[in-house]
Every structure is written in C-alpha cells, then in structure tokens.
C-alpha cells in the first residue's frame, strides 16, 4: 500500500503541473518502470527508477521474503551505501548481518564463497533467510552463487550498483565463481526474487565503471535492437556523463531485452546464447590478464570489435557495418594497459571457454546490427588476426 500511495502522489502532482513537475531526486522515491521476467513459479520483477531506497523493504515484504537477511557487499560499496541500507532495513523491522569482502574479480572464488558460508553459519542465518547482493557484477555473481548453494538455496535480492550490473548481470539468474583456468566455470542458474535498479547508485561511479557498462549496452544494440545502437551512436557521450534521460533509456531498453531473453530461454539452450556476443574473445582477454588488467565490460568491448572483424572477413557483415560497430567501440575510452597481453595466453584461455562444443570454439557473430548467429570452426589464423587488430587499437 505504501508503494501505491507514494506513486499515486507523484502522478497527482505531475498532472496538476501539466506534466512538468520537477521533484528533487533525493527527496522523492520514484519507480519509473517495472519489468517482468516470466519463468512460471520462478518469475520475478525488475524495478527501475531513481532514489528508490525507501521503497525496497516494503517491496521485498510484498514479494513474500522472510525478514531475516544477510547483506553481501564489497569494501568500496560498503563505504558508500551499506549504512543507509542497514538503517533502512532496521526501520522496517528486518534483522540480520552484513558481510563485507574485498573488492575485485579475484574475490569470485570457491575460497571466498566458503568464507561467506562460514560467516553466515556463525551468524545463524537460516534457510528461510534472504541474501541481498549489494554491488556490481562480482558481488552479484558471488552472492548469487552463495544464495544458490547455502542451505540448498535461500532467497536472493539483487541490488546492483554499477551500470554493467544494472543493465545486464543482475538479471537472468546466472551465478558463478571463477577457476584459474576459466571465468565463471563453477556456477548455477538461480533466479533472484527481485532486481532493484536504482540510478542513484551510479552517481559515485568512476568513469571506468561507466565504460564497463557500455560494453554490455552496445552488445544489446548489436544483438537485438538497431534503434538502441543508433541511439548510442548519437548519445554515447551523454551516457558517459550519466545524463539522466540517456541512462534511463538504456537501462529500460537493456533490462527489457534481458528479461525477454531470460523468459524465453532461461538455461541458455538456444536464444540466450545471443548474449554471448563479444564474450568468447572477451572472457579470454580477462583470463589472459589474470582478471587484473581488463575489467569485464572493457574486455567485452574489445571482444565485440574482434568478433565483428571475424564476421566481416567471413562475409557475414559488410565493411560499413563493421566500421559502425568498431567506430562506436573506439569512441568509448578504454584506458587499461591491455596491449601487454600476449597472443598465446589469449588463445590458451579461449581453449577453456565454456561456450566451446567438442573442442570447437563457438562465436556469436553479427549478421547485421540487431541480429547475431552462432558460428563454429572459425579458422585459427582469422582468430589471431582479430586479436592482433584489438591489441593494436
């Protein structure tokens, strides 16, 4: 009821002002869009908006989640957002514990998951509890994996705090930790009970994290939405500056596409494979740098350029289409020192990619802007040329 009353108040003010109401975002919570992921009994809703914290606990309660919870986050996010979230839950009578881990991709490991299990057990977090993943893609994957396996599965709420996690990784139920031989090799499909996409969390992001988010956003344009891609060609600088309207548009569009793909193919038996565009090369770049040189979104940007080059050389897309994709990627500033990566290390990492079938590398390659298809058996020399292209970028 609280949610309905607040939203009703906004629309009353909005209507009386002729649609020109300007309410300070820090004073007024606003859910701008609700997107359903339709998976039968595992269905859930994505809430997209701005300054929504005061609505989170009531929405979780309405969803039927138990009021015992554990918040899992990292040190960077905890410094900015953990205390307000703890106070919010306490105000609504939720009880539990908070677990803060170091930041970084290297925390996505079985060793860290085991440390978290120990903390949960010591805090007597029960099997009816809720785990809240507060953070970016690393925390979302790690906390999701813990939620999927602790007491054989407990409630999970994703509260993504980076652009990449808000438009992609928090949605769809893929949870995992890494192995030294490959990224996301140990995991489970485990859907959250809800996803909370609040633009306010983006205000403290460094530029590098915005760049990472654009990796996945550009991907959605290439695989499914030519209109989104054209929007980015016109407005990528506005997204980099976190312009409210530009970010709201890409959030809503990408979340809607991810929700549709997940609803149609939860466990990646067909359609969902389109989400892997840029990831065969991208994951190999990350692994070759021991997950310390390139962040995921940066690697995906480079991977999309390499894989589009392969598609062009195979005659799947014209040189004009390749230049549009490569041109957009080049406008996004990747400042990591990835040129130090070695071709043999990248190719070795690609051999362990979990998308490979019977030893054959599988790529999702564009046939136009808005469509991709799976291709296997790409010549090794062509793969090497595509890697040389991005290392010389």
Buried (B, 14 or more C-beta within 10 A) or exposed (E): EBBEEBBEEBEEEBEEEEEEBEBEBEEBBBBBBEBEBEBEEBEBBBBBBBBBBBBBBBBBBEBEBBBBBBBBBBEBBBEEBBEEBBEBBEEBEBEBBBBBBEBBBBBBBEEBBEBBBEBBEEBEBEEEBBBBBBBBBBBBBBBBBBBBBBBEEBBBBBBBBBBBBBBBBBBBBBBBBBBEEBBBBBBBBBBBBBBBBBBBBBEEBEEBBBBBBBBBBBBBBBBBBEEBBEBBBEBBEBBBEBEEEBBBBBBBBBBBBBBBBBBEBBEBEEEBBBBBBBBBBBBBBBBBBEBEBBBBBBBBBBBBBBBBBBBBBBEBBEEEBBBBBBEBBEEBEBEBEBEEBEEEBBBBBBEBBBBBEEEEBBBBBBEEBBEBBBBEEBEEEEBBBBBEBBBEB
